[in-house]
Amino acid sequence: MNFNKALENIKVYEAGKPIELVVREFGINDKDIVKLASNENPKGCSPLVQRAVSDIVAKMALYPDDSMMKLKEGLSSHFNIAQNEVIIGAGSDQIIEFAIHAKASSTQTILMNSVTFAMYEVYAAHVGANIVRTKSREHNLEEFYALYLEHKPSIIFICTPNNPTGDATKREELLLFLDKIDSDTLVVVDGAYMEYGMYKDEAYAITPSALIKKYDNVLYLGTFSKAYGLGGMRTGYGIAQEGIINALYKLRPPFNITTLSLEAASVALEDQAFVKDSMELNASEMKRYESFADENSMEYIESYTNFITLLLGTAKNSTDIASALLRRGMIVRDLSGYGLNAIRVTVGTQKQNSRFFELCTEILKG
Amino acid sequence: MNFNKALENIKVYEAGKPIELVVREFGINDKDIVKLASNENPKGCSPLVQRAVSDIVAKMALYPDDSMMKLKEGLSSHFNIAQNEVIIGAGSDQIIEFAIHAKASSTQTILMNSVTFAMYEVYAAHVGANIVRTKSREHNLEEFYALYLEHKPSIIFICTPNNPTGDATKREELLLFLDKIDSDTLVVVDGAYMEYGMYKDEAYAITPSALIKKYDNVLYLGTFSKAYGLGGMRTGYGIAQEGIINALYKLRPPFNITTLSLEAASVALEDQAFVKDSMELNASEMKRYESFADENSMEYIESYTNFITLLLGTAKNSTDIASALLRRGMIVRDLSGYGLNAIRVTVGTQKQNSRFFELCTEILKG
């Protein structure tokens, strides 16, 4: 059977066996496997959320409230925006998908950082859009602006804090950049890790209400997968002026969020104490990673997120290091696929991080 | 801001307030509202599923197993197919979306029944495909074949049992039709209500393994939303030969199913006793609807599903009847939007159905 030509340029994302199974094949018990690869919240999710979801498991039989009233009210109140300025997606990934399908096509260009969240490229391939990337590892908005003038992209992705590198863009710098972009170019500001960035340094805090008050071409993205500890529930959101939200809504499949996810996210928003505790744990454990790196003369990228990117220099190879850790039951992300000789490590619990330091020391010596 | 032209032809699906709220505005208490509008399972979902999901609420923090190993093993075993012959979607809706994006475009035609599942048209609009429909209310495969010859569609949708009418297509008839379709035309056999159809009459049982063994151009769809009582968890599947599954996989976003949905669906498959009980309840209550219709000289479409479509003739108007029921706290589906002067009523619990008969009698007399 023949399929649409656009499919030819899409690589199948073939998820293999769960990596826990792979590790088990090395003779390691489940309880000894530590996964610091997906930037999940090491505190799990709020006990209030767990209780609320347990209480409504019988409602799994009922279709979700497709108006998402409760969650929209929560987001509207939390971010001080109107309810018609927000759209909820199956992860912020789905909002990226809507944005690309609404605004890009095979005759258009999408501008993004040299190293950034992989899904921008994946969805760009779906519509066959041309991708232009900056050269610098960290977001350099002067480079972005030069490429903007040269290529007139229909979408610009700014990921701050950036995944998988962990660095961030200062608010003032971003605003000066946005001032120079024409109103028909959609600028997506992906703040999936923003809660961590703003906790670390207020100069990096970008709040969606301020953004969309001033700019009619900005779409801010957020997620419940990180700070709120709901990576398994696939719930994210986009915030923009009503015109953009209405366009994205045209591409939203009905019932794109499960009944339990809506409840989980709504209750998670109400438990800001959990978020604060998560930020505190992350900040104190991050210091341990920095000390570890300094003590072992490893370079790292200063992180505004819940992960740290350790740069391995010329003497070590990130794929080798990641494999050696894997054989010992420690799962981290090798960034060689992003063109970096680096590993990305999620900041876990105190115990998990200690285990990482122990194994990493063992391997670096070996 | 300008958006892609294709969006102009898409109507925003604006979900209003939850209909329960509307009903409450008529001064009706929550506990007196009966919703027989979404073909949800009146038995809810299996207690085993509820327990299994409650047990893993802490796992909401963890990304889903993107290989979906456990659920694929379950489906593979249940349907006697290989694991590379199945793809899992956020509802079978998402498989419809993948199929249309993989195989249709603005230069191609999609063939479907005059009255059928609304999402075929919604996703066809996303790619700007031309839609051709048969004339008969029920699937008439001779009409389908004539239109196939005339329009050479890239996709044909056969919905059996059909939603929102409830009638079904005999297996033998479908197979004879499939024999005549060229192998580059994708035939989607949507069996969302198949468990009900095959319980009622074996001649209507269409099993995916038999289909895909013989036809390399058939994609069978199923869902956990109906017989398995998991409408809120957005989990469906597509079954086809590997070539089709691989093409659809290219369009699948990673992590398209939540962690709890994967668990719910996997356990639901194991509780076939729950499905059987659901079928029995549905069959016996369906008889009551038929008797009610006969006693009130109402016409209906013989149903192979968990809902019944009551035809209102010329003396009554379906919108009026549905509104009158709504004001009394009874929510059913008015089919006027489908060009039918009819209401679609989900077969509920014995008590819910009795309430429907009572209110309907009151309104018909009024």
Boltz contact constraints between the chains, C-beta under 6 A:
constraints:
  - contact:
      token1: [A, 1]
      token2: [B, 184]
      max_distance: 6.0
  - contact:
      token1: [A, 1]
      token2: [B, 217]
      max_distance: 6.0
  - contact:
      token1: [A, 2]
      token2: [B, 184]
      max_distance: 6.0
  - contact:
      token1: [A, 3]
      token2: [B, 102]
      max_distance: 6.0
  - contact:
      token1: [A, 3]
      token2: [B, 103]
      max_distance: 6.0
  - contact:
      token1: [A, 3]
      token2: [B, 247]
      max_distance: 6.0
  - contact:
      token1: [A, 4]
      token2: [B, 105]
      max_distance: 6.0
  - contact:
      token1: [A, 7]
      token2: [B, 247]
      max_distance: 6.0
  - contact:
      token1: [A, 7]
      token2: [B, 250]
      max_distance: 6.0
  - contact:
      token1: [A, 10]
      token2: [B, 250]
      max_distance: 6.0
  - contact:
      token1: [A, 12]
      token2: [B, 249]
      max_distance: 6.0
  - contact:
      token1: [A, 12]
      token2: [B, 250]
      max_distance: 6.0
  - contact:
      token1: [A, 13]
      token2: [B, 254]
      max_distance: 6.0
  - contact:
      token1: [A, 15]
      token2: [B, 66]
      max_distance: 6.0
  - contact:
      token1: [A, 15]
      token2: [B, 67]
      max_distance: 6.0
  - contact:
      token1: [A, 17]
      token2: [B, 67]
      max_distance: 6.0
  - contact:
      token1: [A, 18]
      token2: [B, 65]
      max_distance: 6.0
  - contact:
      token1: [A, 38]
      token2: [B, 63]
      max_distance: 6.0
  - contact:
      token1: [A, 40]
      token2: [B, 61]
      max_distance: 6.0
  - contact:
      token1: [A, 40]
      token2: [B, 62]
      max_distance: 6.0
  - contact:
      token1: [A, 41]
      token2: [B, 61]
      max_distance: 6.0
  - contact:
      token1: [A, 44]
      token2: [B, 58]
      max_distance: 6.0
  - contact:
      token1: [A, 44]
      token2: [B, 61]
      max_distance: 6.0
  - contact:
      token1: [A, 45]
      token2: [B, 60]
      max_distance: 6.0
  - contact:
      token1: [A, 45]
      token2: [B, 61]
      max_distance: 6.0
  - contact:
      token1: [A, 50]
      token2: [B, 57]
      max_distance: 6.0
  - contact:
      token1: [A, 53]
      token2: [B, 57]
      max_distance: 6.0
  - contact:
      token1: [A, 54]
      token2: [B, 54]
      max_distance: 6.0
  - contact:
      token1: [A, 54]
      token2: [B, 57]
      max_distance: 6.0
  - contact:
      token1: [A, 57]
      token2: [B, 50]
      max_distance: 6.0
  - contact:
      token1: [A, 57]
      token2: [B, 53]
      max_distance: 6.0
  - contact:
      token1: [A, 57]
      token2: [B, 54]
      max_distance: 6.0
  - contact:
      token1: [A, 58]
      token2: [B, 44]
      max_distance: 6.0
  - contact:
      token1: [A, 59]
      token2: [B, 232]
      max_distance: 6.0
  - contact:
      token1: [A, 60]
      token2: [B, 45]
      max_distance: 6.0
  - contact:
      token1: [A, 60]
      token2: [B, 230]
      max_distance: 6.0
  - contact:
      token1: [A, 60]
      token2: [B, 232]
      max_distance: 6.0
  - contact:
      token1: [A, 60]
      token2: [B, 233]
      max_distance: 6.0
  - contact:
      token1: [A, 60]
      token2: [B, 264]
      max_distance: 6.0
  - contact:
      token1: [A, 61]
      token2: [B, 40]
      max_distance: 6.0
  - contact:
      token1: [A, 61]
      token2: [B, 41]
      max_distance: 6.0
  - contact:
      token1: [A, 61]
      token2: [B, 44]
      max_distance: 6.0
  - contact:
      token1: [A, 61]
      token2: [B, 45]
      max_distance: 6.0
  - contact:
      token1: [A, 61]
      token2: [B, 229]
      max_distance: 6.0
  - contact:
      token1: [A, 61]
      token2: [B, 231]
      max_distance: 6.0
  - contact:
      token1: [A, 62]
      token2: [B, 40]
      max_distance: 6.0
  - contact:
      token1: [A, 62]
      token2: [B, 231]
      max_distance: 6.0
  - contact:
      token1: [A, 62]
      token2: [B, 232]
      max_distance: 6.0
  - contact:
      token1: [A, 63]
      token2: [B, 38]
      max_distance: 6.0
  - contact:
      token1: [A, 63]
      token2: [B, 231]
      max_distance: 6.0
  - contact:
      token1: [A, 63]
      token2: [B, 232]
      max_distance: 6.0
  - contact:
      token1: [A, 64]
      token2: [B, 232]
      max_distance: 6.0
  - contact:
      token1: [A, 65]
      token2: [B, 18]
      max_distance: 6.0
  - contact:
      token1: [A, 66]
      token2: [B, 15]
      max_distance: 6.0
  - contact:
      token1: [A, 67]
      token2: [B, 15]
      max_distance: 6.0
  - contact:
      token1: [A, 67]
      token2: [B, 17]
      max_distance: 6.0
  - contact:
      token1: [A, 67]
      token2: [B, 18]
      max_distance: 6.0
  - contact:
      token1: [A, 93]
      token2: [B, 253]
      max_distance: 6.0
  - contact:
      token1: [A, 102]
      token2: [B, 3]
      max_distance: 6.0
  - contact:
      token1: [A, 103]
      token2: [B, 3]
      max_distance: 6.0
  - contact:
      token1: [A, 105]
      token2: [B, 4]
      max_distance: 6.0
  - contact:
      token1: [A, 184]
      token2: [B, 1]
      max_distance: 6.0
  - contact:
      token1: [A, 184]
      token2: [B, 2]
      max_distance: 6.0
  - contact:
      token1: [A, 217]
      token2: [B, 1]
      max_distance: 6.0
  - contact:
      token1: [A, 229]
      token2: [B, 61]
      max_distance: 6.0
  - contact:
      token1: [A, 230]
      token2: [B, 60]
      max_distance: 6.0
  - contact:
      token1: [A, 231]
      token2: [B, 61]
      max_distance: 6.0
  - contact:
      token1: [A, 231]
      token2: [B, 62]
      max_distance: 6.0
  - contact:
      token1: [A, 231]
      token2: [B, 63]
      max_distance: 6.0
  - contact:
      token1: [A, 232]
      token2: [B, 59]
      max_distance: 6.0
  - contact:
      token1: [A, 232]
      token2: [B, 60]
      max_distance: 6.0
  - contact:
      token1: [A, 232]
      token2: [B, 62]
      max_distance: 6.0
  - contact:
      token1: [A, 232]
      token2: [B, 63]
      max_distance: 6.0
  - contact:
      token1: [A, 232]
      token2: [B, 64]
      max_distance: 6.0
  - contact:
      token1: [A, 232]
      token2: [B, 258]
      max_distance: 6.0
  - contact:
      token1: [A, 232]
      token2: [B, 259]
      max_distance: 6.0
  - contact:
      token1: [A, 233]
      token2: [B, 60]
      max_distance: 6.0
  - contact:
      token1: [A, 233]
      token2: [B, 258]
      max_distance: 6.0
  - contact:
      token1: [A, 234]
      token2: [B, 258]
      max_distance: 6.0
  - contact:
      token1: [A, 247]
      token2: [B, 3]
      max_distance: 6.0
  - contact:
      token1: [A, 247]
      token2: [B, 7]
      max_distance: 6.0
  - contact:
      token1: [A, 249]
      token2: [B, 12]
      max_distance: 6.0
  - contact:
      token1: [A, 250]
      token2: [B, 7]
      max_distance: 6.0
  - contact:
      token1: [A, 250]
      token2: [B, 10]
      max_distance: 6.0
  - contact:
      token1: [A, 250]
      token2: [B, 12]
      max_distance: 6.0
  - contact:
      token1: [A, 253]
      token2: [B, 93]
      max_distance: 6.0
  - contact:
      token1: [A, 254]
      token2: [B, 13]
      max_distance: 6.0
  - contact:
      token1: [A, 258]
      token2: [B, 232]
      max_distance: 6.0
  - contact:
      token1: [A, 258]
      token2: [B, 233]
      max_distance: 6.0
  - contact:
      token1: [A, 258]
      token2: [B, 234]
      max_distance: 6.0
  - contact:
      token1: [A, 258]
      token2: [B, 258]
      max_distance: 6.0
  - contact:
      token1: [A, 258]
      token2: [B, 261]
      max_distance: 6.0
  - contact:
      token1: [A, 259]
      token2: [B, 232]
      max_distance: 6.0
  - contact:
      token1: [A, 260]
      token2: [B, 260]
      max_distance: 6.0
  - contact:
      token1: [A, 261]
      token2: [B, 258]
      max_distance: 6.0
  - contact:
      token1: [A, 264]
      token2: [B, 60]
      max_distance: 6.0
